Amino acid sequence: MPDIAATRPVSGQPIETSWGDNVHDLIEGIQAGSLSMSFVNNSVVDAAITFPRPYVSAPIVFANVMTQTSSGYAIAYGATTTGCSLRIVQKDALATNASLNVAWLAIGTAVAA
């Protein structure tokens, strides 16, 4: 990928205006969290997440089951500038109860603080 400016910033030097605020915006735009979700007897469970800082537009959101289990998976959906929903689904069809630790990661341009 080509650079966005003719010369890259040098350590310890101010960033040229041609670089803009992109680096700062991207770092500030990464937010993450986790929560415990439980399902009972093959249920589907949803949870609402509120981002600590809102975004300019809906971010990309990923969800992952952190619990070492093969009983379920997680998805993120319905992202808005202020939050999203997480869903866990049981995949083993054993009708067992389980608690899953779910992590989420949102990437976008955050609203300036």
Phi and psi restraints in degrees (value plus and minus 20) as a CYANA .aco file:
   2 PRO   PHI     -92.1   -52.1
   2 PRO   PSI     133.7   173.7
   3 ASP   PHI     -87.6   -47.6
   3 ASP   PSI     136.9   176.9
   4 ILE   PHI    -110.6   -70.6
   4 ILE   PSI     -25.3    14.7
   5 ALA   PHI    -158.9  -118.9
   5 ALA   PSI     141.8   181.8
   6 ALA   PHI     -83.1   -43.1
   6 ALA   PSI     -59.6   -19.6
   7 THR   PHI    -146.1  -106.1
   7 THR   PSI     119.8   159.8
   8 ARG   PHI     -97.9   -57.9
   8 ARG   PSI     132.7   172.7
   9 PRO   PHI     -82.6   -42.6
   9 PRO   PSI     125.7   165.7
  10 VAL   PHI    -122.3   -82.3
  10 VAL   PSI     120.3   160.3
  11 SER   PHI     -72.2   -32.2
  11 SER   PSI     111.5   151.5
  12 GLY   PHI      66.9   106.9
  12 GLY   PSI     -27.2    12.8
  13 GLN   PHI    -121.8   -81.8
  13 GLN   PSI     131.1   171.1
  14 PRO   PHI     -81.2   -41.2
  14 PRO   PSI     129.6   169.6
  15 ILE   PHI     -99.5   -59.5
  15 ILE   PSI     113.0   153.0
  16 GLU   PHI     -81.4   -41.4
  16 GLU   PSI     129.2   169.2
  17 THR   PHI     -83.3   -43.3
  17 THR   PSI     -45.5    -5.5
  18 SER   PHI     -87.0   -47.0
  18 SER   PSI     -38.4     1.6
  19 TRP   PHI     -99.4   -59.4
  19 TRP   PSI     -40.7    -0.7
  20 GLY   PHI      45.7    85.7
  20 GLY   PSI    -179.6  -139.6
  21 ASP   PHI    -122.6   -82.6
  21 ASP   PSI      -7.2    32.8
  22 ASN   PHI     -76.7   -36.7
  22 ASN   PSI     -63.6   -23.6
  23 VAL   PHI     -80.8   -40.8
  23 VAL   PSI     -68.3   -28.3
  24 HIS   PHI     -82.4   -42.4
  24 HIS   PSI     -65.1   -25.1
  25 ASP   PHI     -80.6   -40.6
  25 ASP   PSI     -61.3   -21.3
  26 LEU   PHI     -88.1   -48.1
  26 LEU   PSI     -60.5   -20.5
  27 ILE   PHI     -86.0   -46.0
  27 ILE   PSI     -64.0   -24.0
  28 GLU   PHI     -87.0   -47.0
  28 GLU   PSI     -42.6    -2.6
  29 GLY   PHI    -107.9   -67.9
  29 GLY   PSI     -14.4    25.6
  30 ILE   PHI    -120.5   -80.5
  30 ILE   PSI      98.2   138.2
  31 GLN   PHI    -150.3  -110.3
  31 GLN   PSI     128.2   168.2
  32 ALA   PHI    -167.6  -127.6
  32 ALA   PSI     142.4   182.4
  33 GLY   PHI    -189.1  -149.1
  33 GLY   PSI    -199.7  -159.7
  34 SER   PHI    -171.7  -131.7
  34 SER   PSI     140.6   180.6
  35 LEU   PHI    -176.9  -136.9
  35 LEU   PSI     142.1   182.1
  36 SER   PHI    -118.9   -78.9
  36 SER   PSI     111.1   151.1
  37 MET   PHI    -146.8  -106.8
  37 MET   PSI     122.4   162.4
  38 SER   PHI    -145.2  -105.2
  38 SER   PSI     122.7   162.7
  39 PHE   PHI    -145.7  -105.7
  39 PHE   PSI     136.3   176.3
  40 VAL   PHI    -148.8  -108.8
  40 VAL   PSI     107.5   147.5
  41 ASN   PHI      30.1    70.1
  41 ASN   PSI      42.1    82.1
  42 ASN   PHI      42.2    82.2
  42 ASN   PSI       7.2    47.2
  43 SER   PHI     -99.4   -59.4
  43 SER   PSI     143.1   183.1
  44 VAL   PHI    -128.9   -88.9
  44 VAL   PSI     110.4   150.4
  45 VAL   PHI    -143.8  -103.8
  45 VAL   PSI     114.1   154.1
  46 ASP   PHI    -133.5   -93.5
  46 ASP   PSI     130.1   170.1
  47 ALA   PHI    -160.9  -120.9
  47 ALA   PSI     120.8   160.8
  48 ALA   PHI    -110.8   -70.8
  48 ALA   PSI     116.7   156.7
  49 ILE   PHI    -135.1   -95.1
  49 ILE   PSI     114.4   154.4
  50 THR   PHI    -130.1   -90.1
  50 THR   PSI     104.6   144.6
  51 PHE   PHI     -88.2   -48.2
  51 PHE   PSI     121.7   161.7
  52 PRO   PHI     -78.2   -38.2
  52 PRO   PSI     -57.1   -17.1
  53 ARG   PHI    -146.3  -106.3
  53 ARG   PSI     118.4   158.4
  54 PRO   PHI     -91.8   -51.8
  54 PRO   PSI     143.3   183.3
  55 TYR   PHI    -129.1   -89.1
  55 TYR   PSI     140.0   180.0
  56 VAL   PHI     -86.3   -46.3
  56 VAL   PSI     -62.8   -22.8
  57 SER   PHI    -158.7  -118.7
  57 SER   PSI     149.3   189.3
  58 ALA   PHI     -77.1   -37.1
  58 ALA   PSI     108.0   148.0
  59 PRO   PHI    -101.8   -61.8
  59 PRO   PSI     151.4   191.4
  60 ILE   PHI    -102.7   -62.7
  60 ILE   PSI     112.2   152.2
  61 VAL   PHI    -147.4  -107.4
  61 VAL   PSI     113.3   153.3
  62 PHE   PHI    -135.3   -95.3
  62 PHE   PSI     129.0   169.0
  63 ALA   PHI    -151.9  -111.9
  63 ALA   PSI     126.9   166.9
  64 ASN   PHI    -168.1  -128.1
  64 ASN   PSI     118.9   158.9
  65 VAL   PHI    -100.7   -60.7
  65 VAL   PSI     102.9   142.9
  66 MET   PHI    -112.2   -72.2
  66 MET   PSI     -40.7    -0.7
  67 THR   PHI     -89.2   -49.2
  67 THR   PSI     116.5   156.5
  68 GLN   PHI     -99.3   -59.3
  68 GLN   PSI      69.2   109.2
  69 THR   PHI    -173.1  -133.1
  69 THR   PSI     135.7   175.7
  70 SER   PHI    -127.5   -87.5
  70 SER   PSI      -5.6    34.4
  71 SER   PHI    -106.7   -66.7
  71 SER   PSI     -32.2     7.8
  72 GLY   PHI    -182.7  -142.7
  72 GLY   PSI     151.6   191.6
  73 TYR   PHI    -159.5  -119.5
  73 TYR   PSI     145.3   185.3
  74 ALA   PHI    -145.9  -105.9
  74 ALA   PSI     127.0   167.0
  75 ILE   PHI    -154.8  -114.8
  75 ILE   PSI     133.6   173.6
  76 ALA   PHI    -129.6   -89.6
  76 ALA   PSI     120.1   160.1
  77 TYR   PHI    -171.5  -131.5
  77 TYR   PSI     144.9   184.9
  78 GLY   PHI      45.8    85.8
  78 GLY   PSI      16.7    56.7
  79 ALA   PHI     -85.0   -45.0
  79 ALA   PSI     117.1   157.1
  80 THR   PHI    -146.2  -106.2
  80 THR   PSI    -194.8  -154.8
  81 THR   PHI     -89.3   -49.3
  81 THR   PSI     -38.2     1.8
  82 THR   PHI    -135.1   -95.1
  82 THR   PSI     -29.0    11.0
  83 GLY   PHI     158.0   198.0
  83 GLY   PSI    -191.7  -151.7
  84 CYS   PHI    -178.2  -138.2
  84 CYS   PSI    -199.3  -159.3
  85 SER   PHI    -136.1   -96.1
  85 SER   PSI     125.1   165.1
  86 LEU   PHI    -133.1   -93.1
  86 LEU   PSI     123.0   163.0
  87 ARG   PHI    -150.0  -110.0
  87 ARG   PSI     114.1   154.1
  88 ILE   PHI    -131.5   -91.5
  88 ILE   PSI     122.6   162.6
  89 VAL   PHI    -151.6  -111.6
  89 VAL   PSI     113.5   153.5
  90 GLN   PHI     -98.8   -58.8
  90 GLN   PSI     112.8   152.8
  91 LYS   PHI    -132.9   -92.9
  91 LYS   PSI     -26.2    13.8
  92 ASP   PHI    -113.8   -73.8
  92 ASP   PSI     -28.8    11.2
  93 ALA   PHI      36.1    76.1
  93 ALA   PSI       6.6    46.6
  94 LEU   PHI    -112.6   -72.6
  94 LEU   PSI     -20.9    19.1
  95 ALA   PHI      35.6    75.6
  95 ALA   PSI      20.5    60.5
  96 THR   PHI    -123.3   -83.3
  96 THR   PSI     137.5   177.5
  97 ASN   PHI    -107.3   -67.3
  97 ASN   PSI     123.9   163.9
  98 ALA   PHI    -174.3  -134.3
  98 ALA   PSI     130.3   170.3
  99 SER   PHI    -133.4   -93.4
  99 SER   PSI     112.2   152.2
 100 LEU   PHI    -140.4  -100.4
 100 LEU   PSI     115.7   155.7
 101 ASN   PHI    -107.5   -67.5
 101 ASN   PSI     101.4   141.4
 102 VAL   PHI    -135.3   -95.3
 102 VAL   PSI     108.5   148.5
 103 ALA   PHI    -124.2   -84.2
 103 ALA   PSI     127.1   167.1
 104 TRP   PHI    -151.0  -111.0
 104 TRP   PSI     130.9   170.9
 105 LEU   PHI    -158.6  -118.6
 105 LEU   PSI     105.0   145.0
 106 ALA   PHI    -136.4   -96.4
 106 ALA   PSI     114.3   154.3
 107 ILE   PHI    -150.2  -110.2
 107 ILE   PSI     104.7   144.7
 108 GLY   PHI    -194.6  -154.6
 108 GLY   PSI    -186.6  -146.6
 109 THR   PHI    -118.5   -78.5
 109 THR   PSI      94.5   134.5
 110 ALA   PHI     -96.6   -56.6
 110 ALA   PSI     132.1   172.1
 111 VAL   PHI     -86.5   -46.5
 111 VAL   PSI     118.9   158.9
 112 ALA   PHI     -78.3   -38.3
 112 ALA   PSI     118.7   158.7
